[in-house]
């Protein structure tokens, strides 16, 4: 996909001695993140020893990297052929048992093995991927570098992973806004807070599969405030007044700024990722904005402020 990076795949199945030298150079030039060990679920025999030896060599060559590659075992089987031969699943169970035993035969592979996944397919059709294929993408995503992880989550439409990343973004942005909101200069932080909130919402939009758009993020935040605009102005005015009281007032302002940012982020997740209506997003915004500040957090922030004086 344009502007979304690339996925490089090196097919090393059946590599002989002549090909191993070239494969080693390729892996040295571009260290892999994950090795897939494919096996035929219809085959009665275990993986060949040479295949296991090759995988062990590939993993050993990757040891010098900061993030050693992992391995995933994949059982491929034709649904129609499997169902015709066995309706109780014993064929798949046997293939998985043999693959697991083979991969556990060496300590290096055993330590790096993440999962063994059964991926059924229907030969000659364009059926949607089975849930196990989606599970594979979810597992792969967890072990990719950060930038690649976001793109994989974005194009795979893995909602669970998307929400997890979005929640991390919301929490991080809220923490930053809390720190900025606690600064002692009244009203000076509003442009910064607004910019951070727009970036956060546009980031959630991007994670969901949409393009980044500050304009769309602005319209979304404006729509959230349609029914609570007066209350939001009152709260922002209260923050400005509190800043004239050093120390405790700054702590409260920071908490209010963080809570408001978190509420906007939660509303964006509800709308863009969970697929609920704008009305539900407004409700999520109001609910999270009205959550009381925990006294323990306020006291901790007050002590932190006192120490910095």
C-alpha positions as CSV (number, residue, x, y, z in Angstrom):
1,X,0.0,0.0,0.0
2,X,1.3,3.5,-0.8
3,X,2.7,5.4,2.1
4,X,2.0,2.5,4.5
5,X,5.3,0.7,4.3
6,X,6.0,-2.7,2.8
7,X,6.2,-6.3,4.0
8,X,9.2,-8.3,2.9
9,X,8.8,-12.1,2.7
10,X,11.7,-14.5,2.1
11,X,10.6,-18.0,1.1
12,X,13.2,-20.4,2.4
13,X,11.2,-23.6,2.1
14,X,13.3,-26.6,0.9
15,X,16.5,-24.6,1.0
16,X,19.6,-26.8,0.2
17,X,23.2,-26.1,1.1
18,X,23.8,-24.0,-1.9
19,X,20.8,-21.7,-1.0
20,X,21.6,-21.4,2.7
21,X,24.6,-19.1,2.1
22,X,22.5,-16.7,0.1
23,X,19.7,-16.8,2.7
24,X,22.2,-16.0,5.5
25,X,23.3,-12.9,3.6
26,X,19.8,-11.8,3.1
27,X,18.9,-12.3,6.8
28,X,22.1,-10.3,7.7
29,X,21.1,-7.5,5.4
30,X,17.5,-7.3,6.6
31,X,16.9,-9.1,9.9
32,X,13.5,-10.7,10.1
33,X,11.0,-10.1,12.9
34,X,9.2,-13.5,12.6
35,X,9.8,-16.9,11.0
36,X,6.8,-18.9,9.9
37,X,7.2,-22.6,9.8
38,X,4.6,-24.0,7.5
39,X,3.4,-27.6,7.5
40,X,0.8,-29.5,5.5
41,X,-2.0,-30.5,7.8
42,X,-2.9,-33.3,5.4
43,X,0.5,-35.0,5.7
44,X,0.7,-37.9,8.1
45,X,4.4,-37.6,8.7
46,X,6.2,-35.2,11.0
47,X,8.3,-32.3,9.5
48,X,11.6,-33.4,8.0
49,X,14.7,-33.1,10.2
50,X,16.3,-30.9,7.6
51,X,13.5,-28.4,7.9
52,X,13.9,-28.2,11.6
53,X,17.7,-27.8,11.3
54,X,17.2,-24.9,8.8
55,X,14.8,-23.1,11.2
56,X,17.3,-23.5,14.0
57,X,20.1,-22.1,11.8
58,X,17.9,-19.1,10.8
59,X,17.1,-18.3,14.4
60,X,20.8,-18.7,15.4
61,X,21.9,-16.3,12.7
62,X,19.4,-13.7,14.0
63,X,20.8,-13.8,17.5
64,X,23.1,-10.8,17.0
65,X,20.1,-8.4,16.6
66,X,18.7,-6.3,19.4
67,X,15.3,-8.0,19.0
68,X,15.8,-11.7,18.1
69,X,13.2,-13.1,15.8
70,X,10.4,-15.4,17.0
71,X,8.9,-18.4,15.3
72,X,5.3,-19.3,14.6
73,X,4.2,-22.8,13.5
74,X,1.4,-22.8,10.9
75,X,-0.7,-25.8,9.9
76,X,-2.3,-25.4,6.5
77,X,-5.2,-27.7,5.6
78,X,-8.0,-27.8,3.0
79,X,-11.3,-27.7,4.8
80,X,-13.1,-29.8,2.3
81,X,-10.5,-32.5,2.2
82,X,-10.1,-32.6,5.9
83,X,-13.9,-32.8,6.5
84,X,-14.1,-35.6,4.0
85,X,-11.5,-37.6,5.7
86,X,-12.3,-36.9,9.3
87,X,-15.2,-35.1,11.0
88,X,-13.9,-35.3,14.6
89,X,-10.8,-33.1,14.2
90,X,-8.3,-35.9,14.9
91,X,-6.3,-35.2,11.8
92,X,-5.7,-31.6,12.9
93,X,-4.9,-32.7,16.4
94,X,-2.4,-35.2,15.1
95,X,-0.7,-32.7,12.8
96,X,-0.5,-30.1,15.7
97,X,1.0,-32.7,18.1
98,X,3.6,-33.8,15.6
99,X,4.6,-30.2,14.7
100,X,4.8,-29.2,18.4
101,X,7.0,-32.2,19.2
102,X,9.3,-31.5,16.2
103,X,9.7,-27.8,17.0
104,X,10.3,-28.6,20.7
105,X,13.2,-30.9,19.8
106,X,15.8,-28.0,20.0
107,X,16.0,-25.6,22.9
108,X,16.5,-22.6,20.6
109,X,13.3,-23.1,18.7
110,X,11.4,-24.0,21.9
111,X,12.4,-20.7,23.5
112,X,11.4,-18.7,20.4
113,X,8.2,-20.4,19.6
114,X,5.2,-18.2,20.0
115,X,2.2,-20.2,18.9
116,X,1.1,-23.1,16.7
117,X,-1.9,-22.0,14.6
118,X,-4.2,-24.1,12.4
119,X,-5.3,-22.1,9.4
120,X,-8.0,-23.9,7.3
121,X,-8.7,-22.8,3.7
122,X,-11.0,-23.7,0.9
123,X,-9.1,-24.5,-2.2
124,X,-10.3,-22.6,-5.3
125,X,-12.4,-20.1,-3.4
126,X,-12.0,-16.5,-2.2
127,X,-13.7,-17.0,1.1
128,X,-12.9,-14.5,3.9
129,X,-10.0,-15.6,6.2
130,X,-10.9,-17.9,9.1
131,X,-10.8,-16.5,12.6
132,X,-7.5,-18.3,13.1
133,X,-6.0,-16.2,10.3
134,X,-7.1,-13.1,12.1
135,X,-5.6,-14.5,15.3
136,X,-2.3,-15.0,13.4
137,X,-2.3,-11.4,12.4
138,X,-3.0,-10.3,15.9
139,X,-0.1,-12.4,17.2
140,X,2.3,-11.1,14.5
141,X,1.3,-7.5,15.3
142,X,2.4,-7.8,18.9
143,X,6.0,-8.6,17.9
144,X,6.5,-6.0,15.1
145,X,8.3,-2.7,15.6
146,X,6.1,0.2,16.7
147,X,5.6,1.8,13.3
148,X,5.0,-1.5,11.5
149,X,2.6,-2.5,14.3
150,X,0.4,0.5,13.8
151,X,0.2,-0.1,10.1
152,X,-0.5,-3.8,10.5
153,X,-3.3,-3.0,13.0
154,X,-4.7,-0.4,10.6
155,X,-4.9,-2.5,7.5
156,X,-5.9,-5.7,9.3
157,X,-8.9,-4.0,11.0
158,X,-8.2,-5.9,14.2
159,X,-10.6,-4.0,16.4
160,X,-9.2,-5.4,19.7
161,X,-5.7,-4.4,18.8
162,X,-6.8,-1.0,17.4
163,X,-8.6,-0.2,20.6
164,X,-5.6,-1.2,22.7
165,X,-3.3,1.1,20.8
166,X,-5.9,3.9,20.8
167,X,-6.2,3.6,24.6
168,X,-2.4,3.9,25.0
169,X,-2.5,7.1,22.8
170,X,-5.4,8.5,24.9
171,X,-3.7,7.8,28.2
172,X,-0.4,9.3,27.0
173,X,-2.0,12.4,25.6
174,X,-4.1,12.9,28.8
175,X,-0.9,12.6,30.9
176,X,0.8,15.3,28.8
177,X,-2.2,17.6,29.0
178,X,-2.4,17.1,32.7
179,X,1.2,18.3,33.0
180,X,0.6,21.2,30.6
181,X,-2.6,22.2,32.3
182,X,-0.8,22.5,35.7
183,X,1.4,25.3,34.4
184,X,0.9,28.6,36.3
185,X,0.2,30.9,33.4
186,X,-3.7,31.4,33.0
187,X,-5.1,30.7,29.5
188,X,-1.7,30.3,27.9
189,X,-2.1,26.5,27.7
190,X,-5.4,26.4,25.8
191,X,-3.9,26.5,22.3
192,X,-1.4,23.8,23.2
193,X,-4.1,21.6,24.8
194,X,-6.4,22.1,21.8
195,X,-3.6,21.1,19.4
196,X,-2.8,18.0,21.4
197,X,-6.4,16.9,21.5
198,X,-6.8,17.4,17.8
199,X,-3.7,15.3,17.1
200,X,-5.0,12.6,19.5
201,X,-8.4,12.4,17.7
202,X,-6.8,12.4,14.2
203,X,-4.5,9.6,15.5
204,X,-7.4,7.5,16.5
205,X,-9.0,8.1,13.1
206,X,-5.8,6.9,11.4
207,X,-5.7,3.8,13.6
208,X,-9.3,3.0,12.6
209,X,-8.3,3.0,8.9
210,X,-9.3,6.5,8.0
211,X,-6.9,9.2,6.8
212,X,-5.5,11.7,9.2
213,X,-7.6,14.9,9.1
214,X,-7.3,17.8,11.6
215,X,-10.4,19.3,10.0
216,X,-12.4,16.2,10.6
217,X,-11.0,15.9,14.2
218,X,-12.0,19.6,14.8
219,X,-15.6,18.8,13.5
220,X,-15.8,15.8,15.7
221,X,-14.7,17.6,18.9
222,X,-17.2,20.4,18.0
223,X,-20.0,17.9,17.6
224,X,-19.2,16.5,21.1
225,X,-19.6,19.9,22.6
226,X,-22.9,20.6,20.9
227,X,-24.9,19.8,23.9
228,X,-22.4,20.6,26.6
229,X,-20.8,23.8,25.2
230,X,-21.9,26.0,28.0
231,X,-20.7,23.6,30.7
232,X,-17.3,23.3,28.9
233,X,-16.9,27.1,28.7
234,X,-17.7,27.3,32.4
235,X,-15.1,24.6,33.3
236,X,-12.4,26.3,31.2
237,X,-13.2,29.6,32.8
238,X,-13.0,27.9,36.2
239,X,-9.6,26.6,35.2
240,X,-8.4,30.1,34.3
241,X,-9.6,31.4,37.7
242,X,-8.0,28.6,39.7
243,X,-4.6,29.4,38.1
244,X,-4.5,32.6,40.0
245,X,-4.2,30.5,43.2
246,X,-0.7,29.0,43.0
247,X,0.0,25.4,44.0
248,X,-3.4,23.7,44.7
249,X,-5.1,25.6,41.9
250,X,-2.5,24.5,39.4
251,X,-3.0,20.9,40.4
252,X,-6.7,21.0,40.0
253,X,-6.3,22.7,36.6
254,X,-4.0,20.0,35.4
255,X,-6.5,17.3,36.5
256,X,-9.3,19.1,34.7
257,X,-7.3,19.4,31.5
258,X,-6.3,15.7,31.7
259,X,-9.9,14.5,32.4
260,X,-11.2,16.6,29.5
261,X,-8.6,15.2,27.1
262,X,-9.3,11.6,28.3
263,X,-13.1,12.1,27.8
264,X,-12.5,13.3,24.2
265,X,-10.3,10.3,23.5
266,X,-12.8,7.9,24.9
267,X,-15.5,9.4,22.8
268,X,-13.3,9.1,19.7
269,X,-12.7,5.4,20.4
270,X,-16.5,4.8,20.9
271,X,-17.2,6.5,17.6
272,X,-14.4,5.6,15.3
273,X,-13.4,2.1,16.6
274,X,-16.4,0.7,18.4
275,X,-18.7,1.8,15.6
276,X,-21.3,3.5,17.8
277,X,-23.3,6.6,17.0
278,X,-22.3,10.2,17.6
279,X,-25.0,10.3,20.3
280,X,-23.2,7.4,22.1
281,X,-19.9,9.3,21.7
282,X,-21.4,12.4,23.3
283,X,-22.6,10.2,26.2
284,X,-19.2,8.7,26.6
285,X,-17.7,12.2,26.6
286,X,-20.1,13.5,29.3
287,X,-19.7,10.4,31.4
288,X,-15.9,10.4,31.4
289,X,-15.8,14.2,31.9
290,X,-18.0,14.0,34.9
291,X,-16.0,11.3,36.7
292,X,-14.8,12.5,40.1
293,X,-11.1,13.1,40.6
294,X,-9.8,10.6,43.1
295,X,-8.6,12.2,46.3
296,X,-5.5,10.1,46.4
297,X,-4.4,11.3,43.0
298,X,-5.1,14.9,44.0
299,X,-3.1,14.6,47.2
300,X,-0.2,13.0,45.4
301,X,-0.2,15.8,42.8
302,X,-0.4,18.4,45.6
303,X,2.7,16.9,47.3
304,X,4.5,16.8,44.0
305,X,3.7,20.5,43.4
306,X,4.9,21.3,46.9
307,X,8.2,19.6,46.4
308,X,8.9,21.5,43.2
309,X,8.5,24.9,44.8
